[in-house]
Amino acid sequence: MLAGNAPQITSSVLDSIRTLTAHIGLVLATENSSAMYNSLFAAGLILLTISVAVTLLIRALTHSADKGING
């Protein structure tokens, strides 16, 4: 809710937006068996992909840093 809770693509960084987690919470509370409800699966997949990518990047960076110290 801190980001403004507005479901739109903006042209400015300062305009209000809806984060993926806010979208999931809002749709779960209000929708059932609709296109918006089905969009939760896409939002969840996007969040999972971002999380896995960041985790793998951090692991790669720490692994290469450990090799540099030990090697």
MDAnalysis code that builds the backbone (N, CA, C; Angstrom):
import MDAnalysis as mda
import numpy as np

u = mda.Universe.empty(213, n_residues=71, atom_resindex=np.repeat(np.arange(71), 3), trajectory=True)
u.add_TopologyAttr("name", ["N", "CA", "C"] * 71)
u.add_TopologyAttr("resid", np.arange(1, 72))
u.add_TopologyAttr("resname", ["MET", "LEU", "ALA", "GLY", "ASN", "ALA", "PRO", "GLN", "ILE", "THR", "SER", "SER", "VAL", "LEU", "ASP", "SER", "ILE", "ARG", "THR", "LEU", "THR", "ALA", "HIS", "ILE", "GLY", "LEU", "VAL", "LEU", "ALA", "THR", "GLU", "ASN", "SER", "SER", "ALA", "MET", "TYR", "ASN", "SER", "LEU", "PHE", "ALA", "ALA", "GLY", "LEU", "ILE", "LEU", "LEU", "THR", "ILE", "SER", "VAL", "ALA", "VAL", "THR", "LEU", "LEU", "ILE", "ARG", "ALA", "LEU", "THR", "HIS", "SER", "ALA", "ASP", "LYS", "GLY", "ILE", "ASN", "GLY"])
u.atoms.positions = np.array([
    [0.810, -1.188, 0.000],
    [0.000, 0.000, 0.000],
    [0.861, 1.262, 0.000],
    [2.109, 1.106, 0.347],
    [3.001, 2.255, 0.353],
    [3.275, 2.787, -1.046],
    [3.152, 1.931, -2.048],
    [3.476, 2.331, -3.415],
    [2.316, 3.010, -4.124],
    [1.140, 3.085, -3.529],
    [0.040, 3.800, -4.137],
    [-1.128, 2.942, -4.548],
    [-0.927, 1.640, -4.742],
    [-2.003, 0.705, -5.040],
    [-2.796, 1.074, -6.293],
    [-2.127, 1.463, -7.338],
    [-2.785, 1.806, -8.595],
    [-2.324, 0.842, -9.683],
    [-3.239, 0.055, -10.293],
    [-2.844, -0.954, -11.286],
    [-2.599, -0.364, -12.667],
    [-1.467, 0.266, -12.871],
    [-1.176, 0.890, -14.154],
    [0.329, 0.986, -14.365],
    [0.733, 1.056, -15.613],
    [2.131, 1.298, -15.964],
    [2.326, 2.811, -15.996],
    [3.363, 3.282, -15.350],
    [3.576, 4.724, -15.265],
    [4.764, 5.152, -16.110],
    [4.790, 6.415, -16.445],
    [5.900, 6.956, -17.220],
    [6.938, 7.624, -16.330],
    [6.597, 7.847, -15.073],
    [7.503, 8.503, -14.145],
    [7.745, 7.611, -12.935],
    [8.919, 7.691, -12.377],
    [9.250, 6.928, -11.187],
    [8.443, 7.413, -9.988],
    [8.000, 8.649, -10.013],
    [7.300, 9.243, -8.878],
    [5.792, 8.969, -8.883],
    [5.241, 8.408, -9.969],
    [3.817, 8.090, -10.020],
    [3.513, 6.864, -9.170],
    [2.256, 6.738, -8.760],
    [1.879, 5.611, -7.911],
    [1.788, 4.321, -8.722],
    [2.144, 3.213, -8.084],
    [2.112, 1.893, -8.722],
    [1.567, 0.883, -7.727],
    [1.292, -0.330, -8.197],
    [0.920, -1.434, -7.307],
    [2.026, -2.473, -7.383],
    [2.605, -2.803, -6.249],
    [3.642, -3.826, -6.222],
    [3.015, -5.199, -6.417],
    [3.832, -6.176, -6.780],
    [3.312, -7.529, -6.996],
    [2.716, -8.114, -5.719],
    [3.361, -7.885, -4.596],
    [2.838, -8.428, -3.347],
    [1.537, -7.743, -2.947],
    [1.412, -6.445, -3.189],
    [0.153, -5.754, -2.912],
    [-0.944, -6.250, -3.848],
    [-0.600, -6.539, -5.096],
    [-1.562, -7.075, -6.061],
    [-2.093, -8.422, -5.579],
    [-1.213, -9.284, -5.115],
    [-1.627, -10.598, -4.630],
    [-2.573, -10.457, -3.440],
    [-2.226, -9.626, -2.482],
    [-3.068, -9.433, -1.307],
    [-4.426, -8.840, -1.641],
    [-4.456, -7.872, -2.518],
    [-5.710, -7.215, -2.875],
    [-6.632, -8.153, -3.655],
    [-6.095, -8.883, -4.604],
    [-6.917, -9.775, -5.419],
    [-7.422, -10.950, -4.593],
    [-6.595, -11.506, -3.732],
    [-7.043, -12.612, -2.884],
    [-8.191, -12.190, -1.979],
    [-8.178, -10.942, -1.557],
    [-9.217, -10.457, -0.649],
    [-10.519, -10.127, -1.375],
    [-10.480, -9.854, -2.692],
    [-11.678, -9.355, -3.366],
    [-12.187, -10.209, -4.522],
    [-11.346, -10.969, -5.188],
    [-11.738, -11.689, -6.408],
    [-11.805, -13.186, -6.165],
    [-12.564, -13.869, -7.031],
    [-12.633, -15.318, -6.994],
    [-13.042, -15.819, -8.377],
    [-12.243, -16.689, -8.956],
    [-12.518, -17.294, -10.270],
    [-12.701, -16.262, -11.380],
    [-11.773, -15.344, -11.492],
    [-11.821, -14.339, -12.548],
    [-10.444, -14.222, -13.186],
    [-10.331, -13.365, -14.179],
    [-9.037, -13.140, -14.829],
    [-8.044, -12.530, -13.849],
    [-8.514, -11.658, -12.978],
    [-7.633, -11.065, -11.971],
    [-7.115, -12.134, -11.007],
    [-7.963, -13.066, -10.640],
    [-7.555, -14.160, -9.764],
    [-6.494, -15.013, -10.452],
    [-6.680, -15.283, -11.729],
    [-5.701, -16.078, -12.474],
    [-4.385, -15.334, -12.663],
    [-4.418, -14.011, -12.618],
    [-3.177, -13.243, -12.754],
    [-2.266, -13.423, -11.548],
    [-2.806, -13.934, -10.451],
    [-1.985, -14.184, -9.268],
    [-0.903, -15.220, -9.558],
    [-1.219, -16.182, -10.388],
    [-0.233, -17.211, -10.716],
    [0.923, -16.615, -11.514],
    [0.629, -15.687, -12.405],
    [1.689, -15.004, -13.154],
    [2.523, -14.134, -12.219],
    [1.870, -13.436, -11.296],
    [2.593, -12.597, -10.345],
    [3.482, -13.451, -9.444],
    [2.972, -14.589, -9.009],
    [3.767, -15.485, -8.183],
    [4.962, -16.035, -8.930],
    [4.776, -16.368, -10.205],
    [5.875, -16.869, -11.025],
    [6.946, -15.797, -11.225],
    [6.528, -14.567, -11.418],
    [7.482, -13.458, -11.558],
    [8.273, -13.275, -10.268],
    [7.591, -13.294, -9.122],
    [8.279, -13.152, -7.840],
    [9.261, -14.303, -7.612],
    [8.855, -15.518, -7.948],
    [9.741, -16.666, -7.787],
    [10.966, -16.542, -8.682],
    [10.766, -16.128, -9.930],
    [11.875, -15.971, -10.870],
    [12.873, -14.924, -10.381],
    [12.373, -13.799, -9.903],
    [13.251, -12.749, -9.387],
    [14.016, -13.245, -8.168],
    [13.337, -13.940, -7.279],
    [13.970, -14.460, -6.070],
    [15.071, -15.464, -6.395],
    [14.803, -16.381, -7.309],
    [15.805, -17.373, -7.702],
    [16.991, -16.698, -8.384],
    [16.731, -15.728, -9.246],
    [17.814, -15.029, -9.945],
    [18.723, -14.289, -8.967],
    [18.141, -13.606, -8.007],
    [18.942, -12.873, -7.016],
    [19.742, -13.849, -6.153],
    [19.119, -14.946, -5.750],
    [19.815, -15.948, -4.941],
    [20.990, -16.543, -5.692],
    [20.786, -16.912, -6.955],
    [21.873, -17.483, -7.744],
    [23.000, -16.479, -7.981],
    [22.640, -15.217, -8.198],
    [23.654, -14.183, -8.385],
    [24.495, -14.011, -7.124],
    [23.850, -13.967, -5.976],
    [24.585, -13.806, -4.720],
    [25.483, -15.012, -4.464],
    [24.969, -16.216, -4.728],
    [25.792, -17.415, -4.544],
    [26.997, -17.407, -5.477],
    [26.811, -16.986, -6.713],
    [27.921, -16.934, -7.663],
    [28.965, -15.914, -7.223],
    [28.514, -14.777, -6.744],
    [29.451, -13.739, -6.298],
    [30.226, -14.175, -5.065],
    [29.538, -14.790, -4.107],
    [30.241, -15.233, -2.889],
    [31.163, -16.413, -3.194],
    [30.773, -17.281, -4.118],
    [31.632, -18.418, -4.494],
    [32.909, -17.922, -5.162],
    [32.783, -16.952, -6.061],
    [33.977, -16.429, -6.732],
    [34.848, -15.639, -5.760],
    [34.248, -14.976, -4.795],
    [35.024, -14.245, -3.798],
    [35.773, -15.224, -2.883],
    [35.132, -16.337, -2.531],
    [35.797, -17.354, -1.708],
    [36.959, -17.995, -2.453],
    [36.824, -18.228, -3.756],
    [37.911, -18.795, -4.547],
    [39.093, -17.832, -4.602],
    [38.778, -16.532, -4.699],
    [39.847, -15.537, -4.752],
    [40.629, -15.450, -3.457],
    [39.957, -15.659, -2.341],
    [40.621, -15.602, -1.039],
    [41.438, -16.863, -0.803],
    [40.882, -18.010, -1.137],
    [41.537, -19.286, -0.873],
    [42.508, -19.704, -1.960],
    [42.324, -19.167, -3.169],
    [43.134, -19.653, -4.289],
    [44.287, -18.812, -4.526],
])
